[in-house]
């Protein structure tokens, strides 16, 4: 299996997805947008994973964002499997014509998401999951997408578009190393703490091994 990972900043990595891919014997190629790497074509790989990043989909002062949205649209339309995480999910939505905008509140830390309908559960996820978040924007669902999970303050958390494209606003790929990197590189956002939906660095990093293992299990089910 040939896998292409679209990466927007060095500190947002595959996390626990790396283990799943290695167990499948996958060959992993990184397209580092921040370094000017060439965008992939649909025929080049078997699976595409679009990672997160601190920029907005609307921040087109990053010159590669316009081309990346066109690329993501081509990937979705090709029928190849595509997984988008956080910014990656928003890129899928934007590429398919949906609006990306500020959420009512930032959601940073460990908060629950819940299935929208326990009877519609293609990934066999539990009805409630405590997961990791780091986002300030949200999006309208792409036309034809199926919403699978919501949080209390951000409706569109997990969606499926057709049978081979999935978007995750939350970060199920998170390992302890990922969380530490986010706290290190995005610490300025934690100073906006409102006491409810932006957790402190200490609270974020107090997650247990079990929390990370559950994320890994749920991410594996989606993959």
C-alpha positions in Angstrom: 0.0 0.0 0.0 1.4 3.4 -1.1 0.3 6.2 1.2 0.7 10.0 0.8 0.6 12.2 3.8 -0.1 15.9 3.2 1.7 17.7 6.1 1.3 21.4 6.8 3.7 22.0 9.7 6.6 19.8 11.0 5.1 19.3 14.5 1.7 17.9 13.4 2.5 14.3 12.5 0.8 10.9 11.9 0.8 10.0 15.6 -0.8 6.6 16.2 -1.7 6.4 12.4 2.0 5.6 11.9 1.7 2.3 13.8 -1.4 1.2 11.8 0.3 1.9 8.5 3.5 0.2 9.5 1.5 -2.9 10.6 0.0 -3.0 7.2 3.4 -2.8 5.5 2.6 0.5 3.9 5.1 2.7 2.2 4.7 6.3 3.5 5.5 9.4 1.4 5.2 12.9 2.9 4.1 15.9 0.9 5.5 18.7 3.1 3.5 21.7 1.9 5.5 24.0 4.2 8.7 22.9 2.3 7.3 23.4 -1.2 6.9 19.7 -2.0 4.9 18.8 -5.2 1.3 17.9 -4.6 0.3 14.3 -5.5 -1.9 13.1 -8.3 -4.7 10.6 -7.4 -3.1 7.8 -9.4 0.2 8.1 -7.5 -1.0 6.5 -4.2 -3.5 4.1 -2.7 -4.5 6.2 0.4 -4.2 9.9 1.2 -4.0 11.4 4.7 -4.4 15.1 5.2 -3.0 16.3 8.5 -3.8 19.3 10.6 -2.1 22.7 11.0 -2.5 26.0 12.9 -3.4 28.0 9.8 -7.0 28.5 8.5 -8.2 27.0 5.2 -9.0 30.6 4.3 -5.4 31.8 4.9 -4.5 32.0 1.3 -1.4 34.0 2.1 0.1 30.5 2.2 0.5 30.1 -1.6 0.1 26.4 -1.5 -3.4 26.4 0.0 -5.1 27.3 -3.3 -3.4 24.5 -5.1 -3.9 22.1 -2.2 -7.7 22.6 -2.2 -7.8 21.9 -5.9 -5.7 18.8 -5.3 -8.0 17.6 -2.5 -11.0 18.0 -4.7 -9.4 15.8 -7.3 -8.5 13.2 -4.7 -12.1 13.1 -3.4 -13.5 12.9 -6.9 -11.1 10.1 -7.9 -12.7 7.6 -5.5 -9.4 7.0 -3.7 -9.7 6.7 0.1 -9.0 10.0 1.8 -8.8 10.8 5.5 -8.7 14.4 6.7 -7.8 15.4 10.3 -8.7 18.8 11.7 -7.4 21.2 9.1 -7.5 18.2 6.8 -11.2 17.7 7.4 -11.8 21.4 6.7 -9.8 21.2 3.5 -12.1 18.4 2.3 -15.1 20.5 3.1 -13.7 23.6 1.4 -12.5 21.7 -1.6 -16.1 20.4 -2.1 -17.6 23.9 -1.9 -18.4 24.2 1.8 -17.9 27.3 4.0 -15.2 27.4 6.7 -15.7 29.9 9.5 -15.0 30.7 13.2 -16.7 28.4 15.7 -18.5 30.1 18.6 -15.7 29.1 20.9 -12.3 27.4 20.5 -12.2 23.8 21.6 -8.8 22.8 23.0 -8.2 19.8 25.2 -10.0 16.6 26.1 -13.8 16.8 25.5 -16.5 14.3 24.6 -18.0 13.7 21.2 -21.2 11.7 20.7 -22.6 9.7 17.8 -25.4 11.5 16.1 -27.3 8.2 15.6 -26.1 5.0 17.3 -27.9 3.0 14.5 -25.7 4.7 11.8 -22.2 3.7 12.9 -20.1 2.4 10.0 -16.9 2.7 12.1 -18.3 0.7 15.0 -17.4 3.5 17.5 -18.8 3.9 21.0 -21.7 6.2 21.4 -19.6 8.6 23.5 -15.8 9.2 23.3 -13.4 11.4 25.2 -11.1 12.7 22.5 -8.5 15.4 21.9 -9.3 18.7 20.2 -7.4 21.8 19.1 -9.4 24.0 16.8 -11.1 27.4 16.6 -12.9 27.0 13.3 -15.7 24.8 12.0 -17.3 24.2 8.6 -20.5 23.3 6.8 -20.8 19.7 5.8 -20.1 19.0 2.2 -23.1 18.1 0.0 -24.0 14.5 0.5 -21.9 14.0 3.6 -23.1 12.0 6.5 -22.5 13.5 10.0 -21.5 10.7 12.4 -20.5 12.6 15.6 -20.8 16.0 17.4 -19.4 17.7 20.5 -21.2 20.0 22.8 -19.8 23.1 21.2 -18.8 22.0 17.7 -21.4 20.1 15.7 -19.4 18.7 12.8 -16.8 16.4 14.4 -16.8 13.2 12.3 -18.3 12.9 8.8 -18.3 10.4 5.9 -18.5 11.5 2.3 -19.4 8.6 0.2 -17.8 5.3 1.3 -14.1 6.3 1.1 -13.7 9.8 2.4 -13.7 10.6 6.1 -13.2 13.9 8.0 -12.3 14.2 11.6 -12.4 17.7 13.3 -11.0 16.1 16.4 -7.6 14.5 16.8 -7.9 10.8 17.1 -4.3 10.4 15.9 -2.9 12.0 19.1 -0.1 10.5 21.1 1.5 12.0 24.1 4.3 13.3 21.9 1.7 14.9 19.6 0.0 16.6 22.6 3.3 17.9 23.9 4.2 19.3 20.5 0.8 21.1 20.2 1.2 22.6 23.7 4.8 23.7 22.8 4.1 25.2 19.4 0.6 26.6 20.0 0.9 27.8 23.6 -0.4 31.3 22.8 -3.9 29.9 22.3 -4.0 28.5 25.8 -3.7 32.0 27.2 -7.2 32.7 25.8 -8.5 30.2 28.4 -12.2 30.7 29.2 -12.2 28.1 31.9 -14.5 25.7 30.1 -13.5 24.8 26.5 -9.8 25.8 26.5 -7.9 23.6 29.0 -4.6 24.4 30.5 -1.3 22.8 29.4 -1.2 20.8 32.7 -4.8 19.5 32.2 -4.1 18.5 28.6 -0.9 16.7 29.5 -2.5 14.9 32.4 -4.3 12.5 30.1 -3.6 8.8 30.9 -2.1 6.0 28.9 -5.6 4.6 28.6 -6.8 7.8 27.0 -4.2 7.5 24.3 -4.8 3.8 23.8 -8.5 4.4 23.3 -7.7 7.1 20.7 -5.5 4.6 18.9 -8.2 1.9 18.9 -10.8 4.3 17.5 -8.4 5.7 14.9 -7.6 2.1 13.8 -11.3 1.3 13.4 -11.7 4.3 11.1 -8.6 3.4 9.1 
